[in-house]
Amino acid sequence: MVNTSVIDNPLLIGQGLPPFDKIEPAQIVPAITGLLSDLEIQLTELENNITPTWSDLVESLTGIEERLGWTWGIVGHLMGVKNSPELRAAYETVQPQVVGFISRFSQSKPIYEGFKALRDSTQWQSLQPAQKRIVSASIRDAELSGVSLEGEKKERFNNIQLELAELSTKFSNNVLDATKAFKMKLTQPEEIDGLPPSLLGLAAQTARSEGEENATPEDGPWVITLDFPSYFPFMKYSANRDLREKIYKASISRASGGEWDNNPLIERILELRQEQSRLLGYKTYAEVSLARKMAASVEEVEQLLEELRQVSYEAAKEDLELIKAFAGIDDLKHWDIAYWSEKQREAKFNFTAEELRPYFPLPRVLEGLFTLAERIFGVTITAADGSAPVWAEGVRYFEIRDEKAHPIANFYLDPYSRPAEKRGGAWMDVCIGRAKIGDEIRLPVAYLVCNQTPPVDGKPSLMTFDEVTTLFHEFGHGLQHMLTRVDYPGAAGINNVEWDAVELPSQFMENWCYDRPTLMNMAKHYETGETLPEHYYQKLLAARNYMSGSGMLRQLHFSFLDLELHHRYQPGGGETPSEVRERIARSTTVISPLEEDAFLCSFGHIFSGGYAAGYYSYKWAEVLSADAFAAFEEAGLDDEEAVKEVGYRFRDTVLGLGGSLHPMEVFKEFRGREPDTEPLLRHSGLLQNA
């Protein structure tokens, strides 16, 4: 009997743009169940008829991977941007089946042997570098997925995979729920002392969504949440020290107790990762992680981190002493740092971050970003709203064309915070990857997701400068996905790019926020159209490296902690993960974390994201990105022809080559040499302390 509900299910279309207007949580279980059944048949047939050639083996496998990736990718995307109890329940129902199929797929001995046979065949020499990289990576990934394990070891490995996937999802959901659960209602004038109009507008809007129908920015009530666009401005501007303490402690203790306690999940995740690593023949999970990365060893990573730590630690100590002196408070608390550093920055550079918001309305920022993309990469970007279904109000759709006006890519932009259903942070994800199918090129499509302040009281979204740089960052990831010239899905865009090199284009794009033509083109007052006054531009440049030592040290703290937990920490040993953090903090913070600080319980990057034993990648790639931008500085940023020449070279190498070559080879193709740390230290204003 034919299951018509499966045939009519929009999650089973398997190609093209997702029909978000037709997808419902109730369709997920039948779609995934039916799809996995079909793919199991295809996989078994392939295993029984292995022919070690590119077309018969690699292209057939890619078809299976992409078929699952299309459907499961949509579900995963909606978990991040449209989370709901119904969606969670469906996701958790089918996740074990998906993980089981992926384990079965990645541990297939016939396919593994087929890849090795292809590597040893006469066809090997005729393959392109991208094809060889894909085959080599497939062999390595199969080995890291336990293809060589037998019997009980294999069964145990797969059970660990399943449990880790479930723990990761639960960790993420706990953080989302704990963030969503905290609300601080303010009703008195003294409670909002110092808060800027933008935050009062957002807080009143939040209050209205909580049932306070008459809430206004002027008279309240106002609701502050732990969502970043609410929490961060409150910490920077609230003159009420007691309330800053309250919300700070709520933030650092998120998901650390009660029904959303992530502490036992952290212990279990670390324990399972270590056990899994030993099953694979590695001593630690960090070694497993680095097997897929650009860095050769933990020691090499720690050497770079330590070089940066020595420079930034002294600078961060100096930052703290200057703030103490400015505030006139020797016993400065954690909840004072953001407030007094903002006050000091305002005094030192004579402007506030809030003053700049009116000059950065999202529509104008997008126009400036797109003009930059045309200036340095030769591509034009135009709105295509209405030509693709979207998942929420405010989501937009755009088209990218090359110099000859040929369409080359599309992307969605989901810019606004929606704390009830959307996880925090910002990210780029793949919707559709580039591929050559017959004589046709399938064009890539990206998801760009941010969490900036939404439009309030009839005004457009007025962005902080930090939100502007975040948008540029995610757009950089999107460019690597969308401007790829590689036609093989396994190495197109960000696919097969070592994780510690994948932040290169995103961090590179942030530098352009300080480029005069770029900034002045997008910084236009939302009411008057006035360009950002020159004195503000000069102040932005002067303030660029304000507390840069503290900022770098914070990233290094996370990086060292991540490596320590995945390389030296012993589950069930003499230290708990939080005690490991305390120890690492002694040399990577200049003001020790509070006893109740449970930051690890919301450290989604390493416990529910892809950065486990890889958080250092941000700093590793920042060395690459700073050096890449230095190529434009050396050519002359005021020489448009030189900028275009270097820009096209960056487009054709870093963005175009994707995962078709090792990232060091790609970097050398662009820069003509290996990377140097000098530009990063110079851009950070730390070179004189080195």
N, C-alpha and C positions, 0 to 999 in steps of 0.2 A: 504494500500500500504506500503511495507517494505522500510524503508529508508536505502539504501545500504551504504550511507556515514557514518551513525552511526555504522552499523555492521562492516565496515572496519576500524573504527577509532581506532588507537593504544591506545588512552586514555581510551578505554573501555575494554581492556584486563582484568583488575581487579586483576591481581596477577603476581608475579614474578618481575624480574628486568624491570624497565621502558625502553621502546625502544626509547631512546633519539634521535637516528638517524632518526626516522620516525615521530617524533612529531612536529607539526607546530601550530602556533597561531590560524589559521583558523579552527582547529579541536576542539578548546576548547568549543565554544558555543554549537555546536550540541552534543558534548559528555556530557557536564554537564546537558544540558536540558533533553536529553534522559535518562541519569542515574537517575536524580532526579525523573523523572516520574516513573521509575521502582521501585525505593526505596520507593516512596510514597505508591505504591500498597502493597509492602511487609510490610511496617510499619502498614498500616491500617489493613491488614490481621492479623498481630501479635496482635494488640490492641483488635481485635474482638474475639480472641481466647487465652486469657491470661491463661497460666498454670504456677503458681509460683514455678517452679523448675529451677535448674541451667541450665540444657540442653535446656529446652523449652524456657525459658525467656532470661537468660544471654547470652547463646551461639547464639541464634537467633539475639539478639540485636547487639552482637559483629560482627556478619556477616554483618549487615547493616552498622555499623560504619566503619568497615574496607574497605568495598566496596567503600564508599564515600572517606575515607581517602586515599586510593591508588591513585585515580584519582585527587582529589583536592590537595593532597600532592605534586604531580608532578608539578601541575600548580603553587602552592605556591613556590616550590623550584626554578622553572625557573624564577619566578618574582625576586628572590634574586640574581640569578647568570647569567641570560641571558635576562635581562630586555630590552624591546623594545617597541616602540609606539603601534605596532600591538598586542603584548602580553598584554600590559596594557589595551587596549581597550576591548579585549576579557574578561580579568579578571573582569573589572569593569562592563561589561554587565551581567555576570552571578553571581557575588558576592552577589547581593541582594537575588537571588534565593537560593543560598547555605546557607546564613545566615538565611533565612526564614525557610528552611528545618531543620536546626540545632535547631532553636527555637522550631519548631513544635515537633521535636524528644525529646528535653530535657524537654518540658513542657507537655508531654503526661501523663495525669492522670491515664489511665489504666496501663501504664508501671510503674509509680510511685507506685501505689497501689499494683502492682504485686511484686515489690521489697520489699515493707513492708510486704506483705504476706509471701514472701520467708523467710524474717528475723524472722517471727513469726512461721514458719512451723517446722514440725518434722525433715525436712532435714537439718535445720540450724546447728545442733550440729555435723553433719557428714561432714560439709564443712571444707576445709583446711583454715588456717589463711589468705592466699592470697585471697581465694574466698570470705571470710567474709569482708575483706577490700574493695574488689571491690563492693560488694553489698552496704556496708555502705557508700562508697564514691558516689555511684550512687544516693542514697537517698539524701545525702547532696547536690550534684551537681544539682539535680532536683529542690530542694528547692531554691538554689541560682540562678537557671535559671528561677524562677518565676512560678513554677508548681502550686502554691497555689493561684495565681492571677486569677481574673475573670473579664469579661467585659471590661470596658474602661481601667482599670489598666493593664490588660494583653495586650491589644492592644498597650497601650502607652509603656509598657516595651519592646515589640517586635520592635516597631518603633525606640526606643532608641538603641537597639542592632544593628539594620540595619544601623542607622546613625553613630554609633560609628565605625563599621567596615569600612564604607566608609571614614570616617575622618582619621582613622588609615592608610589606604592605601594612601590617599592623602598626609598625613603628610610625610610618607616615600618617596613617589615619589618627593615631594617638596625638601626634603633634598638631594636626589640623583641628581635632576636637578640643584639645586643651587651649589652643589659641582662640578658637571660636567661643569658648565658654566664658572667658574673662571679659567683663565689661565694667568700666568704672564710670558711674553716672555722676556728673557734676551739676550743681544747681546754684552755687553761690559765686558772686563776682570774684572773691578772693581765690577761688579754686581755678579760675581761668586766667589769672594774672600772668601776663607775658605771652600768652598764646596768640599766634598770628591769625588774621582773618581767614586764611585758607584752611587752617586746622579747625577753627570754630565752625566754618561752613560744613566741613566734612563731619565733625562731631554732631552737629545738629541734624544732618542728613541721616547719620547712623541712628540717632535717637528717634527720628521719625520712623525708620524701618523697624525699630523696636516697639512701636506702638505709641510713641509720644507725638501725636499728630500735630500739635501746635508748636513744636520745637523750632526755634529760629536761631541763626548765628548770633544775633544781638542779645536775646533774652534766655536762650537755652530752653530746656535742659540740654546738656551736651554729653555724649557718650564716647569715651576713649576706649579703644581696644588694643590688643597686642599685635594687630595687623600692622605691618611696617609703615604705611602712609599715615597711620594714626599714632603709633607708638614712638617712632623716631622723632618727629617734630615735637611731640610732647616732652621728650627727654631733653631736647635742645633748647626749648623756649620756656617751659613752665618755671615760673619763679617760686612755685610752691614746693619746697624741698621735701616735705612729708609725702606729698602725692608722687613726686619723682621716685622716692624710695619705694613706695607701694607698688608702682607699676614696674619698676626695675626688678624688684624681687619676684613679682608675678612672672615676668618674662624669663628670668634665669632659672626658675623652678618649674617651667612648663613640662608637662608629661613626666614628672618625676615622682608621682605618688597617686594614690587613689585608683580609680578605674582606668586611668590612662598612663599608668606607670611604665616607662620604658626601661627602667634600670634592669629588671630581669631579662628583658629582650636583648639589651646590650651584652650582658654576660653570656647569654646563649649564642648570640650571633658570633661573638669573638671565639667562643669555644668551638663552634661548628666550623668556622673558617679555618681554624688551626688544624682540626681533625681532618678536614678535607684536604688541606695542603699536604699533610703527612701521608695520606692515602696516595697522593700523586707523586710522592718521593721528594717533596720539598720540605725544608725545615720550618718555614714560616709562610704565612699568607702574603707577606710583603714580597717574598721571592716569586710567588705565583703571579702576583700583580705585575711585577716588573718584567716578567717574561713577555708581556705584551706591550712594553713601553719603550720609549726612546732611551731613557737612562739605563745604564748597563747593570747597576747594582745599588743596593741600599747605601753603601758607603759613598758612592759617587753623588747620590742625592743629598746625603747628609753633609757632605763636603761643601756643596753649593749653599745649602741652607745655613750652615755655620758661617760661611764667608759673609752672607747677608746679615746674619744675626749679630755678628760682632760690630758691624757698621750701624745697624738700626737700634741696637740695645742702648748704646750710649746716647744716641739722638733721642730715643724715647724717654730716657731718664731726664734729659735736659728739658724735653717737652713738659713733663710732669712738674718739674721744679718751677718752670715759668708760669704754669697755670696756678700752682699754689701761691706764688708770689702775687700774681694778678688778682686772684680771688681773695687774698688775705686770709686764707684758711689752710692751716698746716695739715690738719687732719681731714684731707679731702676724701670723700667717699666715692664709691663707684657711680652712684646716681648723680654725682656732681660733675663728673668729667665732661660729658657731652654739653651740659649747660654752660659751664665756665669756659670750656674751650671755644664754644660758639661766641660767648661774650668777648673773649680775648681776641678771637678772629675779627669780630665786628670792630673792636677798638683799634686793632692793628692795621686792618685794611679798609676800615671805614665803610663797610657795607654789610648787609645781612643777606643770607641765602634767600629769605622771603622777598626781599626787594627785587630780586631777579625773576621771580615767578611770572609776573605779567609779561615779561619779554620772551617767555618760552611757552606759548600756546602750542599744544600738540600739532595742529595742522601746519603751523609754520615751521616747526622743528622737522616734521616729515619732509616738507618742501626743501629745507636746507640740506637734510640728509640725502635726499634723492639728487639734488644738484651736485653734491660732492661725489656721489657714485658716478654721475655722468662725467664730471671733471677728471677724475683719476682712473676710472675703469671704462669709460666710453659706453655706458649703458643708460637707457632711459627707463624710468619707472612711472607708471600711470595707474590711477585708481581703476579698479574693475569691480567695484561694489555691485552686488546684485547678480553677478555671473556665477557665484558659487554659494551654496547654502552655508550658513554659519550656525554656531552653537549658542551664541548669546548676543544680546543687544550690545552694540558698540564694537563688535568684531568687524574688521575690514578685510578687503581682498585686493591685491595689487598684481600688476603684470610687469615683467621686465623684458625689454627688447635690446638687441645689440646695435652696433653702429649702423647696420643696414636695415634697421627697423624690423628685424625678424624676432618673433617671440622666442625667448630662451628659458623663462622660468616664471613662476608665480609664488606669492606667499600670502598667508593670512597674518593679520596683526591683531592680537587680543591685548590691548594696552592697560586695561583698568583693573584695579583691585576689586575682588568680590569675595570677601572673607567667608561668607556662608557656604561657598561651593568651590572655591579656587584656592589651591595651595599657594603659599607665599613664594617669593623669589622671582626670578626671571629666567627664561630658558628658550632655546631653539630646539625644535624637534623636526624629524623628517615626516612629511605627509606622503610624498611620492618621490622616488629617487630617479635620477637620470638613467636611461638605458637605451641601447639600440635594439629595436625589435624589427627584424626584417630590414627594410630600407628606411624605416622611420625612426626618428629620435623621440623617445618619451621624455617630455620636459619635466624637470624637477619642481616640486612644490614644498614649501617650508611652512612650519608653524613658528611664529615669533610671539612669545608670551612675556608680558611685563606685569607689574602690579603697582602702577603709579596712581596718583590721586585722580579719581574720576571727575567728570564735569560736575560742578556744584552751582546751584542757584542760577542756572542759565548761562554760566560762563563756560568756555571750553576748558579742557584739562590744562591747567597751568602748572608747568613742570618745574621742579627744582633742577638745578644744574646736575646734581647726582642722578636724577631720573633721566636726564638727557644722555649722560654718559652710559647709563645702563642700556638705553635704547640702542645707542651706537654699538655697544658691546654685542648685544644679541644679533644685531643686523650683520656684524662681522661674521658670526657663526653662519648666519643665513647665506651670506655671500659665498662662503666656501662650499656650501651645499648647492647653491643655485648657479654659480658661474663655473662649475666643474666642466672640464672638456673630456672627461673619461666616460666611455660608453659602457663599461662593464659595471653592473650594480655593486659588485663586491669591493670595488675600489673607487667608486664615484663619490664626489663630495667629501663628507667626513668619514665615510666608510673606509675601514682599514688604515685610518690615520692614528698613529700611536697617541694614546690618551694625553700624554704630557706635552704633545705638540698641538693638540686640537684647540687650545686657547689662543694660539698665535694670531689668527685673523681678528678675533673678537677684541683682544687687548690692543692690537694694532689700531683698530678703528677708534678707540677712545682718545687717542692722541689728537685726532682731527677736531675734537671739540674745542681745542685751544688754538686752532689755526685761524688766523684773522678772517680770511675770506669766508670760510665755512661758518664761523661763529656769527659774523655780522650779517650773513645772508639769512640765518634762521632766527636770530634774536631780534624780533620785532614785537613791539607792544601790542597786545591783543585788541586794545581799543583804539589807539591812535595810529598804529602802524609805524611809530617811531623806532628807528634802529637803536640798539643798545648803545648808550652813551660811551664815548671813548674811555672815560675814567673808570667805568665798570669793567671794561675789557682789561685795562691795565691792572685793576685790582684782582680780577680773576687770575691773571697770569702770576701776580705776586703771591696770591693765596694758594696757588696750585700745590705747592709742597709744604703747606702749613701742616705740621704734625705728621709729615710723611714717614718719619722714623717710627712713630707709634703705629701708623697704619701698616707698615711693612712688618713690624714685630708681631702684630696681631695675626697676620697671615702665617708667619713663621711658627707661631705658637700652635696654630691648628695643624700645620704640616708636620712638625715634630711629634705632636701628640698622636696624630693618625699613624705615623710610621712606628712609634713606640708600641702602640696597642696591637699593631699587626706584625711586629717583628720580634719584640722582646717580652711583651706581657705574657704571663703564664696564667691561663684560667684556673681558678681554684688555688692559686699560689698565695704568696704573702701580701699581694697588693690587690685592691679593687681597681676597676677602671678609673673611678673618680680620684683615687689616691695616686694613680699614674699621672693624671692630669695635674694634681697638686705639685707633684715632683717636677714635671716638665715646666710648670708655670714659674718655678724658681729662677730659671734662666731665660724665660721667654715672655715674662710680664714684669712691669715695673710697679704694679700695684696688685697684690695677690688676690685671687678670686675669693669671694666670700665662702664661708663654710657651707651655706645652703645653695651655692651655685651648682646647678645641675645641667650646665650647658650641653654635656654629652647627650642628654635625653632629647635634645632637639637638633642634634648634629646630623641632619638628614643627608648631607652630602656623602657621609661615609657609612651610614646605617640604612639608608633607603634610596641612595642615589648611586652613581657609578664611580665615586671617588675614593672607595676604600683602598688604603695604602697608595693613594694617588692624589691626595689633596695638594701635595707639593707641586703638582702639575701647573697650578696657577703661577707660581714663582718661576718654575722652569720655563714655561712658555712666555712669561713676561720678559725674560732675558732675550728670547728670540724676537718678540714683538717690538721691544724698544730698539733693538739693533736694526730691525726691518724699517722702522720709521726713520731711523738715523740715515738711511739711504736717501730718503726724500730731503732731509735737512742738508745733507752733503751736496745734493744736486741743486738745492736752492728753492725754498718754498715759494719765493716770489717769481720764479721762472716757470711760467705755465707750461711751456713746451717740455722742460725738464721734468716737471711733476708728472705730466702725462706719460712721458717715456718710462719713468720709473714705475708709475701706476700700472701701465700695461704689462710691464715685466712681472710685477707682483701678481696681477690678474692671471697671467699665463703660467706662473710657477706655483706660488703658494695656494692660490685659489683654484687654478685650473687643473693642476696635477693630482690634487686630493691624496688618496691613499695608493696611487700607482707607483710611487717611489718611497724609499725611506725618508722621513722628514729631514734628516741631515743632508741628504742629497738634494732634496727640494730647496732647502735653505741655501745651500751652496750654489744651486742654479740661479737663485735670485740675487744673492749677495756677493757671490764670487769667492767666499771664504766661510770658515766656521764662525759661529756666533761669539760675541764678546760681552762681558758683563758691564763694561764701561758706560754704554748708553743708558742702561737701566739706572745705575747709580747717579748718573748725571741728570736724567729726567726726574729722579726722585729728590734731587737736591742734596744727595748724601755723599757725593764724590769727595768733597773737601774733608770729610771725616774718615775716609777710607784709609 
